């Protein structure tokens, strides 16, 4: 995605029903609709309503953080759109079922009476084939009809029931229109769109400057040494040897990890100051305006008021940099538009060799456009030791009092563990603790989530990354809330689940697996995932299954730029996934207190046995996903019998290592089911009703 307008694609709900609508446009369903002269007027009307209401949702997704009524409205809208998607999916599934059954009948019944109202062609063919052949064909037809039964043969009798789905679509359409009116009454404006409302909350981040207090920074000595060494080197040519006289090194990392701070330290290093004749610091942020950035650089270099013409700006900048070693820092870059970068960097391309540019970004895609060195500088989280020092510095101003020592001894490790090496989180938490003298106050703060503090800058910082995601990627990211912290994500596993959920949209002639792989790669490029070099925390449990050992990545994905065997999320990124999931994605862990809401559509379990409480399922009638994550051995005796009545909309069901259990016939009623994983179970046969699952 190149343009900023594409980057900020809209809310979680934008294009929510697109996959469901696309199903009705598929060749197999369109053929059936045309054959039986069925229209999709109600579906088309719902499509128009959803487009209108999603424009309101774009603005509501931002306003929900400052307006409780808007958040309630948005949560209600999410539930309605899930209901609408379920209805559309059931409608399309029934159409697909009739088409497949009619095709099955045609295959079994030799020369049958056609399923269409006209039978003249078949009768004519029988008469023309000779009496003996005709008799044999009629006998065969009767045998076939006897075997199939009237339900399959009389497709026309089922059409009135199918057409009743139109009334269901009409009803949900009216409910969405009513919700849209409520949104307008709350002050939401569909004409504003996402891009115009988002800055009210998420662009309040103040601009950065080059100044830094180095005595408040810990644990970045090695990073500084590496980058300063690069700046002082004479290498300026990029790997392609295209003649550019400048070199660019991106500093890449998640929000709050300290990219800007590291750039500030390097910018103010004594050796760097002596080496470069001129320096400039520009806070870029989201608006990569070539004219604005060039003006700021020229003004910083010359101290004079620059012109407005880009041509004059670049000519004057070239003149100012002639015979000069120049250091430029571009802080907080989001731009993925190569043409903009190319236009901006032209001023440096043919200047005197010796220009070095540092770029800080949380987006590997933006880094790939600008870098001229083989490897970006990937900034990792702080060590525990550095975090400990940072806590002491901000909470106690490095006081060496008995009170400070006592509190650090009691709570220091807990703070470090809670922040997982993220400097912004450490400083936020330490700042909150700074004026708290009682140990009970420290304990109370540490028992809360960092998100709960209104003073925290962490939520806006990380939420900005989330809001730059296209809508489908927002749903993919929220799905990750089903997995526990420190979970080792397998790319194939996650893509298959996204596909089953219907989040992966078909794209031209690409396989869905490769489209989904592209979604994962995009999240990785935007620092939502990191490569893992650790084993999963659950890996020591019996029969833990590593999907990467079961399947070959190369055979599963035709093309993917990331082939690592395991990926992890930083804890605060994981908290963000939970935060945006809004009770839609719930997780139960046997050793941790948690609440499963009746509004949940997706549920995962990390359990010590399969005796999940039956009462929890009785109110969860719209559940789409049920996953077990730690592959324990047992029998899901409470869950399986309830499937027929409670889980009509289930799309994903994973029970591995089931023992002493049999899949009931009622599984055949799960018409939405797309993914069934019973690996390593002792089930010896599947019920015949499994053949009814046309989506599986």
N, C-alpha and C positions, 0 to 999 in steps of 0.2 A: 504494500500500500504506500503510495507515494505522496499524495496530497494531504494536507492537514484536514481538509474536509472529510476525507476518507478515514483518517485516523480516529477522529472523534465521531464515530458512526452513529451514536444514539444510545438510548437506554437499553437495559437488559431486555426489555420487552419489544424493542424495535425488531420488525421482521419475525416476531414470535411464531406466527402461524404460517410462515412462508413455506416450510417443508410440507406441511399438511395441504396447503393449497396446490403446491407443485404436484402432489400425488394425483390430484384430479386431472391434471394436464398430461399424465403419463399415457403413452400409446395404448396400453392394454385397457385402461379404464375408458378413455375417450372412444375407443372402438365399440365397447359395450354400450356406452351411453347413446351413441349414434344408432346402433343396431336396434335399440329398444325405444328410440325417440324420447329419451329422458333429458330434461334440462337441468341446469345448475344455477338457476336464477337466485335462489336463496344463498348459495355458496358465494356467488359473485357479490351479492349485497353485503354479506358478512366481510368479504375481502375489502370492500370500500370502507366499511365502518372501522375495521381494525387499522387501516392506514390512517384514518383520521384520529382515532383515539391514541395511537402510538405517538403521534406528534405531541399530545398532551403529556404522555408518559415521559417523553424526553425531558421536558421541563420539570415534571414532578420528581424525577429521580434525583435532581439536584436540590429542589426545595424541601424534600423530605427531611433533610438534616437540620432544618431550622423551623419546620412547620409540622407539628404532630398530626394535624388533620390531613395534610397532604400525604403523610406516610401511611395513615390508615386507608386513605383512598387508593394509594398505590398498591398496598397489600391486597386489598379487595379486588383490584383490577387483575393482579397476577393470578388469583384464584379463578376468576372468570375466564381469563385467557387459557388457563390450563384446561378448564371444563370445555371450552370451545374446541381446543385442539383434540381432546379426547373424542368429542362428538364427530368432528371431521374425520378423525382416524377410523372410528367405527363405521362411519358411512362408507369411506373408501374401501375398508376391509370387506364389508358386505358385498359391495360391487365386485371386488376381486374374487370373492368366494363364488358368486354366481357365475362369473365368467369361467373360472376354473372348473366348476362342476359341469357347466355346459360343455366345456372342452372334453372333460372326462367322459361324459355321456356320449359324445360324438365318437370317441375312440372305442367305447365298449359296444355301442349299438351299431351294428353293420347296416349301412344305408338307412338310417332312421328318418322319421319325419323330422324336417328341420325345426330348430327351436324358434325360428322366426314365424310369424303368423302365416305366411304363404307356404303351401306344400306342393304347389303345382310341379316344380322342377323334379322333386323326388318321385312323385307318382309317375310322371312322364318317363323317368329313367327306368323305373321298374317295368313299365309296360313295354318299353323298347328293348329290354334285355331278354325277353323271351319268358314264356309262362313258367318253365321249370325253374329258371333262375329266380324269377319273381317270387315263387312259392318258398324257395329256400331262404330268400332274403327276408320275407315276412316272418317265417318261423324264427329266424335269427333275431329279428327285431323284437319279437315277443319275448324270447328268452332274455334278451338284454334288458327290456323294460322290467321284466319280473325280478331280475337281479338288482336293478338299480333302485327301484321303488318310485312312488309317485312324486316325492318331494324334489328329487333331482330332475326327473323328466319334465315336470310341469313348472318350468322356470317362470312362466308368465304369471302363475298364481302367487309367486313370491314378490312380484314387483310392487303391488300396493303397499306391502309391509316395508319394502325398501324406500318407497317414496315418502313414507312417514318420517324419514330422517329429515326431510325438508322442513317439517314443522319444528323439529328439535333445533335445527340450525336457525330458523326464524325466531324461536324463543330466546336463544342465547344472543342473537343479534339485537333484539329489543333490550335485553338486559345491559348489553354493552353500550347501547345508545343512551340509556338512562344514566349509566355511570359516567359517560362523557359529559352529560349535562351537569352532573354533580361536580366534575372536575372544573368546568367553566365557572361554576358558582364559587369555587374555591380560589378563583383568580388565575387558573392555568390558561395559557394562551397557545392554541395550536399553531398560530402563524409565526410564533417566535422561533420554534425549533430548538434543537439541543445546543447548538453552538453559541447562540446569543445569550442563553440563560446560565450556562455553566460558569462563566467567570464570576458570578456573584458570590460563589462559595469557594471555588477551586482555583481561582487565580489571584487570591489574596496573598500569596507567597511574596514576601518582599524581595526586591532585586538584590543580588549579591554584589559585594565589592571585593577588592583584592586584599583587604586588610584582614589579619588574623592574629590572635593571641596564641603564640606557639606554646605557651606554658599551660594551655588548657587542652593540648592534643597529646595523645599517648598511642604508642604502638604502631606508628607509621614510618619508622626509621628505614626499614628495608625498601618500602615503596618509594620514599623520597630519594634514596640512593639510586635506585633504578632509573627513575624519571630524570633526575638531575644529570646522571651520566649520559642519558640520551640527548638531553638538551645541549650539553657541552661538547658532544661529539660533532665531527664535521660532516657526518652523513646527512645529505639532503635529498638525494635521488630516491624516488619511489621504486618499488620492485620492477615495475614495467618499463623503467628507464625511458619515460616519455618526455623528459626534458624539463619537468617542473622544477622550480628552484625553491620549493618549500617542502617541508615534511610535516605530517600530521600524526599525532599519537592520541587516540581516544582513551580516556579513563572510564571504564564501564563498570557499573554495579547497580544494585537495587537502590530504591529511594531510601535516604537516611543512613547510608553506609559510610558517608564521609568523602565523597568524590570532590565536592567543592572545597572542603577543608584541605584535602591533599593538594589540590591545585594552588590554593592560597599559600601553603607552606613552600611549595616549589617556587612560586612566583616571587616570594620574598627572600629566598635563599641568597646568602651573600655572594656565593660563587656565580649564581645565575645573574644577579644584578651587575656584577663586574663584566660578565661575558657579553651581554646584550647591550647594544647602544640605545635601543628603544623597546618599550614594552607597552602593551595595551590589554586591558581586561574588559570584556563585554559580556553582560548577562543576556543571553539569547532568549531563553524560555521558549514558549510555544510559537511565537510569531517570528518566523525566519524571514524577515523583511530585508532584502538585499540592500536597498537604499539606506534604511535606518542603521543597519549594522556597519556599513561602510562609512557613513557619516560619523558614527560614534568612534570608530577606529581612527579616522583622520583627525577628528577633534582632539582625541587623546594624544596623538602623535605630534600635532602641530600647535595645539592650544588655540587655534583660530576657528572662527565660525565657518563651517563648510558650506558648499553650494548644495542645491537639491537635485541636480542632474547626475545620474549614475555615471555617465561618461566622464564628466568633469571630476567627479569624486574619485573614480578609479585612476584617472590620469594623475591627479594631484597626489594620490596615495602612492603611486609608483615613484613619483619624483621624490616624495618625502622619505621613501625607504631605500633610495639608491645608495649603494655602498654602505649599507647599515645592516648589522645583525639585529633581527627583530623577533621578539617573542609575543605571540598573541594567545590569550586564553579565551576560548568560547565556552562559557559556562551554561550548563543545563540546556543542551541541544536536543530537540525532538524531531527535527526535520528529516524526512525520508525521501524528499524530492531531489533527485540527482541534478535536475536542471537548475534548481535554485542554488544548490551548492556550487555547481560549475560556474554559474554567472558570478557568484560571490567571490570565488577563489581566483578568477581570472586576473585580478589586480596583483596577485602574488606569483602567478605562474612564470612570469618573465622578468621578475625583479632580480636583484642581486642575490646569489645563493647565500643561504644562511638564515632563512626565515623558518622558524619553528612554531607550530600551532598545537596547543593542547586543547582537547575537546572533552568536556565531561558530559556523559549521557547515561541514562539507564536503559537505553535501547540499543541492542547489538545491531539492529537494522540500520539505525542512524550512523553507528560507528563504521559499518561496512561501506558506506557511501564516501566517508571522508578520509579514512585511514590510508596512509602511504607506507606503513610499516607492516611486516608480516603478521605481527600479533598485537592485539590491543592489550592495554594494561588492565587486567581484570582485578578489581578491588574487592578483597574478601572482608569478612567481618573481623572484629578485633579479637585478640586473644583474651582469655579470662583474666589474665594478669593486667592487661591494659584496661579492661573494663573496670576492674577493681580500683585501679588508680584514678580512673575517670570519675567514678562514683565519689571517692574521697574528695577529689578536687572540687566537684560541684556541690556536694552536700555539706561539706565541712570547711571549704576553702583551705584544705590541707592541714587543718588543725590537728595537732597531735595530743589532744586532751583525752582524759580517761573516758569521757562520755562518747567521743567519736570512736575511740578504739573499741569500746564495748558494743556500740551499735554496728560497727563494721564486722565485728566478730559474730554478732547475732544474725545480721541480715545481709551482710555483704554478698555472700555466695548466692543467696536467694535472688537478689537483685540481678546479679550477673546471669544466673540461670534464666530469669524471666525475660531479659533483654536479648539473649542469644547473640551477643557480639555486635549489636547494631548501635553505633554511637548516638544517634538521635534518640533512641529509646532510653539509653543510659542517662543522657543529659536531661531528658524530660522527667524521668522518674526521680533522679537525684534532685532536680529543681523542686519537685513537689514535696520531697522529704526535708528540704533544706531548713524550713522554719518549724519543723515538727520535733519537739524535744522528748515527748513521751514515747516509750517503746510501743505502747498500745496503738498510738497513731501510725507508727511505721507499719505495724502488723496489719492494721485495717487497710492502708493504702496498698500494701503488697498482695492482699487477698482479692483486690479488685482487678479487673482487666484494664490494661492501659487505655483501651478505647473508651472506658467510662469517664475519663477525666476530660472535662471541657477545655482545660488549658493545654491539652496535648496537641502537639503539632504532627504527631505520627499519622493520625487518621487522614488529615488533608494531604500529607506528603504521599502516602501510599495510595490513597483514593485517586489521586491524580493519575497514577499509572493505570488504575482500573478504568478510569473514564476515557482514556485514550484507546481502549480496546474497541474493536468493532463489536456490534451486538452479539453475534454468534459466539465470539470468543469470550464474551462476558458470561454466557451460559455455560460454556465449557469450563471456564475458571471456577464458577460457583459450584459446579458438579464435584470439584475436588474437595469440597467441604465434607463429603461423605467419608473421607479417609482420615485416619488419625495423624497427629503430628509425628514427624520423623518417619512417616511412611515412605518406603522406597517405591516410587511410581515407575511402572513399566509402561513404555510408550504404546505398545500393542494393546495391552490390557485397557488402557484409558481410551484409546481411539475406538475400540470395539464397543465400549459402553456408550460413548458419545453417539456412535452410529445407531445403536439400539434406541437411544433416547430420541433420535430424529433431529439432532442438533447439526449434523453434518449435511450440508446442502450439496446436491449434485452439481458438478461443474464441467460443462462441455463433455469431453470424452474421457475424463479422468476417472479412475476407480474411486469409489467412496473412501477406501482405505488410504489412498494417497492424498485425498482432500483433507481427511481427518489428520493425517500426519503433518500436513501443512499447518493446520490449526495448532498442533502441539509445538511445532518448530517456532511458530510465531510467538507463542507464550514464552518459550525458552529465550528467544531473541529479546523479549521485553523484560527479562530478568524475573519472571514469575517462577521459573524452575531453574535449578542448578544441577550440574552433574554431581553424582554422588560417588564417593569412594568408601562408603560405609555399608555394612550389612544392615538389613532391616532390624528394628528393635524386636520384631516378632519372629525373626528367622530361627531362633532357637527352639521354637515350639515344634511339637511333632508334626511331621508331614507338611511343613510350610512349603507352599508351592511357588517357585519362581517361574513366572510365565516365560521369561526370556530363555529358559532352558527347554521349554516345550516347543517353541516355534522359532523359526529363523527370521530375524529381522529383514534380511535381504530378500527373502521370498515373500514376506508379507507386504512390504512396502516396495514399490517399484522405484521410487525416488524419494530420498529424504536427506536433508543436509545434516541431520543429527542422528547418530546411531549408538549413543551411549546405552549401556545396559540398565542403568538406573538413574533416577532423578529425584531430587528432594525439593521441598519448599521451606523457606525460612519460616520460623514460627509465626512471625508477625504477618507474613504474606498469607499464611494459613488462617490466622485470625481474621484477616481481611476477607478471605473466601467465606468464612462463617458469617461475618458481618453482613455481606451483601446477599447471602443466601436467604435471609429473612424468614427462617422457619420452614422453607420449602425443602431444604436438604437437612436431614437430621441424622445423628450418629449416636449409637449407644455403645458404651464401653463398660464392661462388667465391673471394672474396678474404679469407675469414676461416676459421680452423680451427673445425671443429664435428664433433660426433659424432651420427650418426643411429642410434638404438637399434633393436634388433629388435622391441622392444615398441611402437614408434611406430605410431599409427593414422592420423596426418595428417602430410603432408610437403609442404613448399614449397621452391622453388628460386629463388634469385637467382643467375643464372649468366651467364657470358660467352659460352657457346655451348651447344648442345643435346647435347653429347657427355657426358651424365651417365654416371658409371661404372656399368656393368652389374652389377658385383658387389654394389653396394649394394642392389639390388632383390631379390636372390635369397633373402634371409632375411626379407623384409617381406611375408609372405603375407596379413596381415590389414589392409593399408593401405586406408583409406577415402577419403582426400583426396590428390590430387596437383595442386599448383598451381605454375605458373611466374608470377613476379611482375614481371619487368622487360621482358617482351614483346620479347625479342630475335628476330632472324630466324634460322631454322635448321631442322634436321630432327631430331626425337627418335628417331633410328634405333635406339638401345638400348632405349628404353622400350616403344614400341608393340608389338614382337613378343612381349614377355613378358606382355602383359596377359591372354592366354588362360589362362596357367598360374599366374601369381603374384597377380593382383589381383582375385580372385573377389568381394571385398566392396567394391570401389571405388564410392563414391557421387558424388565430385566429380572431374572431370578437366578441366584447363584447359591447353591448349597453343595459344597464339596465335602468329600469324606463322609457321606451319609452311610450309616450302617443300620441294619434291621428296619429298613423303611421301604415302602413301595409307593411309587408315584400314583396318586389316585386318578380315576377317570375324569374327575372334575378339572384336571389340567387342560382338557380340551376346550373348556369354556373361556380360557384366557386368550381371547381372540387377538389381543394387542401384543402378545408376547413375541419378542424378537430375539431374545438372548436367553438361553437356558444352559446353565453350567452345572452339571452333576458329576464333575470329574472325580475319579478315585473313590467312587461309591460302589456299594455292593448290589446296586439295583441290576437285576438280570434281564428285565424286560420293561419296555415302555408300553403304556396303555394304547389301545387302538385309536383312542380319541386324539392322540398327538397329531394325527393326520389332519385334524381340523384347524391346526394353527397355521394359517396361510401366510402370516407375517414372519414366522420363525425362520 
